[in-house]
């Protein structure tokens, strides 16, 4: 019975060793599962918190305003690029800006005084005048038709 007992003890020791390895592996897997569950819980909390953080109406209006300004900048830059490409390499936009700088601000042109003979002509109104009062662009001071929402000259929005 001696060699059989030695063989069984050796086998039992190997099995104990394998059992210890499996227990360590099980503990490691449990830790990983806990970490994953914690991560999932954290993500769910972040997602639920971000759903509650819907921007206010004021923030949305500010974003729309910024968006409009960026769209205007994009339109202006696109037109400037197109202009530079069509005018060629000799075109100097700085000279144009200097020309307008020397003019100074003149303001909107005052209306002409009505003539006495024009009273009868004034009674028959034109259809364009019935739409409302012309509006002056805040960017370039061009007088626009009341039905337009953007300036005819510079594409600046009417209600900025």
Backbone as a ProteinNet text record, in pm:
[ID]
protein_1_A
[PRIMARY]
XXXXXXXXXXXXXXXXXXXXXXXXXXXXXXXXXXXXXXXXXXXXXXXXXXXXXXXXXXXXXXXXXXXXXXXXXXXXXXXXXXXXXXXXXXXXXXXXXXXXXXXXXXXXXXXXXXXXXXXXXXXXXXXXXXXXXXXXXXXXXXXXXXXXXXXXXXXXXXXX
[TERTIARY]
79	0	85	205.8	294.1	299.3	328.7	338.8	202.6	93.7	-39.2	-73	-38.3	-63	18.7	142	227.6	168.3	123.2	63.5	-63.5	-147.5	-272.5	-244.9	-142.7	-108	-57	24.7	76.9	-39.2	-130.9	-247.1	-332.2	-351	-429.3	-362.2	-231.4	-159.3	-177.3	-170.3	-191.8	-333.2	-430.2	-568.5	-588.1	-523.2	-530.3	-466.7	-357.1	-288.5	-378.7	-440.8	-532.2	-652.2	-703	-816.4	-779.8	-660.3	-616	-605	-552.9	-542.2	-681.2	-773.1	-910.3	-977	-951.8	-1009.5	-955	-821.6	-761.9	-820.5	-836.7	-893.3	-1038	-1113.8	-1251.8	-1257.8	-1170.1	-1166.6	-1133.3	-1038.4	-999.7	-1117.4	-1189.1	-1305.2	-1416.1	-1434.3	-1534.9	-1500	-1371.4	-1328.3	-1354	-1323.9	-1347.7	-1496.3	-1580.9	-1725.8	-1772.5	-1721.7	-1757.9	-1716.7	-1596	-1549.6	-1639.1	-1674.8	-1761.1	-1899.4	-1953.6	-2084.6	-2078.4	-1971.1	-1954.6	-1943.4	-1868.2	-1852.6	-1987.3	-2063.7	-2195.4	-2288.1	-2285.7	-2368.4	-2328.4	-2198.2	-2148	-2194.4	-2186.2	-2229.6	-2379.1	-2456.9	-2601.6	-2633.7	-2561.3	-2583	-2546.9	-2436.1	-2396.1	-2499.7	-2548.9	-2647.9	-2776.7	-2818.7	-2942.1	-2922.6	-2802.8	-2775	-2769.4	-2712.1	-2702.1	-2839.2	-2931.1	-3066.1	-3138.3	-3104	-3166.5	-3106.4	-2994.6	-2926.3	-2963.7	-3092.7	-3139.2	-3118.3	-3060.6	-3032.2	-3160.8	-3148.8	-3264.3	-3296.5	-3411.1	-3452.5	-3352.9	-3304.7	-3207.7	-3078.6	-3031.6	-2909.8	-2932.6	-3051.2	-3080.8	-3084.7	-3140.3	-3142.5	-3000.9	-2915.8	-2776.9	-2706	-2732.1	-2670.3	-2720	-2849.5	-2903.1	-2838.9	-2822.5	-2760.6	-2616.4	-2542.4	-2404.3	-2401.7	-2497.3	-2506.1	-2531.5	-2623.2	-2650.6	-2526.4	-2456	-2334.1	-2230.1	-2215.3	-2119.8	-2163.3	-2294.6	-2343.9	-2317.3	-2335.5	-2307.1	-2158.6	-2073.8	-1928.9	-1892.4	-1953.7	-1926.1	-1968.5	-2089.1	-2137.5	-2045.5	-2004.8	-1916.7	-1781.8	-1725.6	-1596.3	-1607.9	-1718	-1738.6	-1747.7	-1823.9	-1835.9	-1702	-1627.3	-1496.5	-1402.3	-1405	-1320.4	-1361.9	-1494.1	-1542	-1500.2	-1510.8	-1472.4	-1323.6	-1242.1	-1097.5	-1062.8	-1134	-1105.2	-1147	-1258	-1303.7	-1226.2	-1176.6	-1105	-958.5	-904.1	-765.8	-668.9	-538.2	-436.8	-410.5	-451.9	-424	-527.7	-633.7	-741.3	-693.3	-717.5	-672.1	-792.6	-845.1	-962.6	-931.5	-804.2	-768.1	-793.5	-769.3	-794.2	-942.6	-1030.2	-1174.5	-1211.2	-1158.3	-1187.1	-1137.5	-1019.5	-966.9	-1057.2	-1113.2	-1204.5	-1324.3	-1383.9	-1501.1	-1464.3	-1343.3	-1300.3	-1292.5	-1255.6	-1241.1	-1375	-1482.1	-1612.2	-1671.1	-1653.1	-1715.4	-1859.4	-1922.9	-2060.7	-2154.4	-2235.5	-2327.6	-2468.9	-2499.3	-2632.8	-2728.8	-2852.3	-2949.8	-2985	-3019.2	-3054.2	-3192.3	-3207.5	-3339.2	-3435.5	-3564.8	-3661.6	-3674.1	-3710.9	-3728.8	-3856.2	-3857.6	-3980.5	-4089.5	-4212.3	-4320	-4352	-4377.9	-4417.9	-4569.9	-4620.5	-4765.2	-4835.8	-4774.3	-4836	-4839.1	-4762.5	-4754.9	-4861.4	-4945.7	-5049.8	-5150.7	-5188.5	-5286.5	-5224.7	-5097.2	-5029.7	-5009.1	-5004.7	-4979.9	-5103.7	-5222	-5345.1	-5350.3	-5299	-5292.4	-5161.3	-5169.1	-5045.8	-4998.3	-4868.8	-4809.5	-4821.8	-4828.3	-4843.8	-4724.5	-4604.2	-4487.4	-4492.8	-4551.7	-4557.4	-4657.1	-4754.2	-4854.6	-4797.3	-4684.3	-4626.5	-4568.3	-4533.7	-4473.9	-4365.6	-4287.5	-4182.4	-4050.7	-3974	-3842.4	-3757.6	-3665.4	-3578.1	-3433.6	-3356.3	-3216	-3129.3	-3039	-2948.7	-2852	-2833.8	-2743.4	-2596.8	-2569.1	-2430.1	-2384.4	-2471.6	-2427.3	-2518.1	-2623.5	-2720.5	-2799.3	-2802.3	-2881	-3028.7	-3114.5	-3259	-3316.7	-3380.8	-3433.2	-3585	-3639.5	-3784.7	-3836.3	-3953.8	-4005.1	-4029.2	-4050.2	-4078.5	-3952.3	-3834.7	-3709.9	-3663.8	-3610.1	-3555.8	-3405.1	-3340.1	-3195.6	-3167.8	-3057.7	-3018.4	-2986.7	-3033.4	-3006.3	-2858	-2789.1	-2649.3	-2552.7	-2569	-2466.9	-2519.9	-2648.5	-2707.5	-2714.8	-2702.5	-2711.5	-2857.9	-2886.8	-3027	-3093.9	-3223.6	-3299.6	-3305.7	-3345.4	-3357	-3237.8	-3139.4	-3016.8	-3021.5
-117.5	0	126.4	120.4	235.7	314.2	245.9	323.3	379.8	309.6	357.9	483.5	482.3	597.4	718.7	697.4	806.8	863.6	774.5	817.4	898.9	854.1	923.8	1059.7	1065	1193.6	1292.4	1245.8	1333	1384.4	1293.3	1333.5	1434.3	1410.8	1501.6	1639.7	1644.9	1772.5	1848.1	1775.8	1840.1	1897.2	1819.5	1865.6	1988.3	1988	2104.6	2226.4	2203.2	2311.6	2368.1	2279.7	2323.6	2396.8	2344.8	2408.2	2550.9	2570	2703.1	2797.2	2745	2827	2868.9	2772.9	2801.9	2903.9	2894	2989.8	3130.6	3140.5	3270.6	3328.8	3242.1	3286.7	3333.5	3259.1	3295.8	3432.1	3456.2	3585.2	3698.8	3672.2	3772.8	3805.4	3702	3723.3	3799.3	3768.1	3840.3	3988.7	4018.4	4158.4	4229.5	4161.2	4220.3	4246.8	4150.9	4168.5	4287.5	4300.5	4414.6	4547	4551.4	4673	4707.1	4604.5	4627.5	4676.4	4617.7	4661.1	4805.1	4837.9	4975.4	5073.7	5034.6	5118.9	5138.7	5030.5	5038.2	5129.5	5115.6	5200.4	5346.8	5372.8	5509.2	5568	5488.1	5535.2	5565.5	5478.1	5500.9	5629	5652.9	5774.9	5898.4	5890.9	6003.2	6027.7	5919.2	5931.5	5992.9	5949.1	6003.8	6148.8	6183.1	6322.4	6411	6359.6	6441.1	6460.9	6366.6	6383.5	6495.1	6517.1	6623.7	6759.4	6761.9	6887.5	6942.1	6949.5	7007.7	7158.4	7219.3	7362.3	7443.9	7554.9	7641.9	7717	7783.9	7859.7	7971.9	8035.1	8143.8	8091.2	7975.3	7916.4	7878.4	7826.4	7789.6	7913.5	8024.2	8148.1	8199.8	8190.4	8233.7	8146.8	8016	7926.6	7957.8	7987.4	8023.2	8151.5	8247.5	8375.3	8352.4	8274.9	8243.6	8169.3	8078.7	8002	8095.6	8193.1	8290.2	8371.7	8417	8495.9	8414.5	8288.8	8202.8	8180.8	8165.6	8147	8271.8	8388.7	8513.9	8523	8488.2	8489.1	8394.2	8276.6	8178.5	8234.1	8292.9	8349.4	8460.6	8549.1	8659.8	8608.7	8513	8458.2	8386.7	8314.8	8245.5	8346.1	8453.8	8556.5	8624.8	8649.8	8713.2	8623	8494	8399.4	8395.3	8388.5	8387.7	8515	8628.8	8756.2	8757.9	8711.1	8708.2	8614.9	8504	8410	8466	8540.8	8593.9	8718	8797.1	8920.8	8895.9	8785.9	8755.4	8801.8	8780.1	8809.5	8959.2	9046.2	9189.6	9262.6	9195.6	9258.8	9288.5	9412	9454	9496.9	9408.3	9445.2	9552	9567.8	9669.2	9809	9827.1	9957.5	9992.2	9894.8	9918.7	9957.7	9887	9919.6	10060.1	10097.4	10231.3	10337.8	10310.4	10403.9	10431.2	10325.3	10342.3	10403.8	10380.6	10440.9	10592.9	10643.3	10787.2	10858.8	10785	10848.4	10898.4	10826.8	10862.8	10814.5	10826.5	10779.9	10893.6	10869.9	10972.9	10947.9	10826.6	10793.4	10769.8	10738.2	10714.4	10845	10833	10949.4	10997.4	11127.6	11177.5	11178.1	11162.5	11162.2	11301.3	11303.3	11430.4	11497	11629.5	11697.3	11677.5	11655.7	11632.4	11760.2	11742.8	11855.2	11865.6	11985.5	12004.1	11927.6	11911.5	11840.1	11690.2	11642.1	11497.6	11445.2	11534.6	11489	11399.3	11436.4	11354.7	11221.6	11223.3	11098.8	11011.3	11073.4	10999.9	10921.2	10966	10897.5	10756.9	10738.9	10605.8	10544.4	10455.1	10399.3	10280.7	10262.6	10149.7	10025.3	9906.7	9784.4	9756.4	9799.2	9774.1	9853.7	9974.4	10058.2	10005.5	9927.2	9873.9	9766.5	9709.2	9600.1	9648.4	9774.2	9824.1	9925.8	9955.4	10056.1	9987.8	10054	9999.5	9996.9	9901	9890.8	9908.2	9971.1	9999.6	9889.9	9836.3	9730.8	9789.7	9718.7	9768.1	9751	9667.5	9644.8	9743.4	9765.5	9849.6	9969.9	9987.1	10097.9	10103	9996.5	9990.8	9980.8	10056.4	10049.3	9931.7	9841.4	9718.7	9719.8	9636.7	9620.1	9553.9	9592.7	9538.5	9387.7	9330	9186.2	9101.5	9162.6	9086.7	9067.6	8948.9	8920.2	8936	8944.9	8964.6	9084.4	9151.2	9268.2	9226	9308.2	9277.9	9292.5	9378.6	9407	9310.7	9293.4	9218.5	9090.3	9057.3	8934.1	8931.7	9047	9052.9	9034.7	8958.8	8936	9063.7	9072.8	9192.1	9208.8	9103.6	9110.6	9041.6	9118.1	9061	9062.8
0	0	0	13.4	20.5	-110	-224.7	-348.7	-392.4	-365.7	-402.7	-323.1	-195.7	-108.9	-155.4	-192.3	-241.5	-370.4	-457.8	-584.9	-559.8	-466.1	-435.2	-370.7	-282.3	-220.3	-326.2	-417.6	-523.4	-609.2	-637.7	-717.6	-640.9	-509.8	-427	-421.8	-411.9	-407.9	-540.3	-652	-782.8	-792.8	-744.4	-748.3	-659.1	-537.1	-449.3	-517.5	-584.5	-654.4	-766	-843.5	-950	-891	-776.7	-710.3	-667.4	-611.7	-569.6	-690.6	-801.5	-922.6	-972.2	-971.3	-1016.6	-924	-792.4	-697.6	-724.7	-749.9	-780	-909.3	-1009.4	-1136.5	-1117.1	-1034.1	-1004.6	-935.3	-838.9	-769.1	-866.1	-955.1	-1053.4	-1145.5	-1189.9	-1276.3	-1202.5	-1073.6	-994.4	-985.4	-965.6	-959.6	-1092.8	-1203.6	-1335.6	-1358	-1317.2	-1332.1	-1249.2	-1126.9	-1042	-1106.4	-1162.4	-1229.3	-1347.8	-1424.7	-1540.8	-1498.3	-1391.8	-1342.1	-1291.3	-1220.3	-1172.4	-1288.7	-1391.1	-1509.3	-1578.9	-1591.1	-1653.3	-1573.1	-1442.3	-1356	-1371	-1375	-1391.8	-1526	-1631.6	-1763.3	-1764.9	-1702.3	-1697.5	-1621.7	-1513.5	-1436	-1519.2	-1591.2	-1675.8	-1784.5	-1844.1	-1949.6	-1895.3	-1778.2	-1720.7	-1679.1	-1631.6	-1595.3	-1718.9	-1828.1	-1948.8	-2011.7	-1992.8	-2045.6	-1972.4	-1847.4	-1768.4	-1801.5	-1869.3	-1896.7	-2034.1	-2063.5	-2188.5	-2178.6	-2283.3	-2274.5	-2259.2	-2189.5	-2167.9	-2296.9	-2296.8	-2414.9	-2443.3	-2337.2	-2354.7	-2418.6	-2370	-2427.5	-2573.2	-2603.3	-2741.9	-2831.2	-2780.4	-2858.1	-2881.4	-2779.2	-2795.6	-2899	-2894.2	-2992.2	-3133.4	-3146	-3277.7	-3328.5	-3238.8	-3276.8	-3322.7	-3246	-3284.6	-3417.5	-3435	-3558.6	-3677	-3659.1	-3765.1	-3798.3	-3694.4	-3717.9	-3794.1	-3754.7	-3825.4	-3970.2	-3992.5	-4128.8	-4212.6	-4152	-4223.2	-4255.7	-4159	-4183.7	-4297	-4295.7	-4401.3	-4536.6	-4542	-4668.1	-4717.6	-4626.3	-4665.4	-4715.5	-4643.5	-4685.6	-4819.9	-4839	-4966.2	-5080.2	-5058.1	-5162.2	-5187.5	-5080.8	-5097.1	-5176.6	-5146.9	-5220.8	-5366.6	-5391.6	-5529.9	-5602.5	-5533.7	-5593	-5626.3	-5533.3	-5557.5	-5672.8	-5682.9	-5791	-5926.4	-5929.9	-6058.4	-6100.3	-6004.1	-6038	-6070.7	-6030	-6061.5	-5954.6	-5977.2	-5875.3	-5856.4	-5952.8	-5941.8	-5857.4	-5818.7	-5741.5	-5599.8	-5552.7	-5420.1	-5335.6	-5247.6	-5167.1	-5062.7	-5025.1	-4924.9	-4980.5	-5109.1	-5170.9	-5163.5	-5180.8	-5171.7	-5029.6	-4930.1	-4790.6	-4756.4	-4806.1	-4780.1	-4841.8	-4957.4	-5022.4	-4932.2	-4878.1	-4792.3	-4657.4	-4609.3	-4482.8	-4493.5	-4608.8	-4627.2	-4644.5	-4670.5	-4689.6	-4559.1	-4452.5	-4325.5	-4323.7	-4209	-4195.8	-4232.7	-4334	-4379.3	-4328.1	-4290.2	-4241.3	-4356.1	-4322.4	-4428.9	-4500.6	-4626	-4706.7	-4663.3	-4630.9	-4589.2	-4707.4	-4681.9	-4792.4	-4854	-4980.8	-5050.8	-5000.3	-4993.7	-4951.4	-5056.8	-5012.3	-5110.2	-5187.8	-5315.6	-5401.1	-5396.6	-5419.6	-5412.9	-5523	-5635.3	-5747	-5724.3	-5628.8	-5608.2	-5513	-5456.1	-5363.4	-5433.5	-5552.3	-5624.5	-5664.5	-5697.7	-5733.7	-5611.2	-5495.5	-5371	-5327.7	-5369.9	-5331.8	-5389.7	-5509.4	-5569.5	-5524.1	-5428.3	-5371.9	-5454.1	-5454.7	-5524.9	-5438.7	-5500.2	-5420.6	-5330.6	-5369.9	-5286.2	-5157.1	-5163.6	-5044.6	-4942.4	-4986.6	-4894.8	-4804	-4840.3	-4760.8	-4629	-4616.5	-4493.6	-4522.9	-4422.1	-4432.1	-4466.2	-4552.8	-4584.5	-4458.4	-4453.2	-4336.4	-4379.7	-4292.1	-4320.2	-4259	-4339.3	-4291.9	-4188.7	-4078.1	-3973.3	-4011.4	-4110.5	-4149.8	-4257.4	-4361	-4472.7	-4496.7	-4419.7	-4425.1	-4555.2	-4630.8	-4753.1	-4716.8	-4787	-4762.1	-4839.4	-4768.3	-4827.6	-4830.7	-4917.3	-4927.2	-4799.8	-4751.6	-4624.7	-4626.5	-4743.5	-4749.4	-4736.6	-4747.8	-4742.7	-4599.1	-4571.4	-4438.2	-4433	-4549.6	-4557.1	-4647	-4620.3	-4698.8	-4842.3	-4939	-5079.5	-5112.9	-5041.9	-5071.2	-5003.2	-4873.1	-4798	-4733.1	-4753.3	-4699.4	-4547.3	-4482.4	-4336.1	-4297	-4190.2	-4153.8	-4102.6	-4127.6	-4089.6	-3938.5	-3868.3	-3721.9	-3661.5	-3625.9	-3571.1	-3423.2
[MASK]
++++++++++++++++++++++++++++++++++++++++++++++++++++++++++++++++++++++++++++++++++++++++++++++++++++++++++++++++++++++++++++++++++++++++++++++++++++++++++++++++

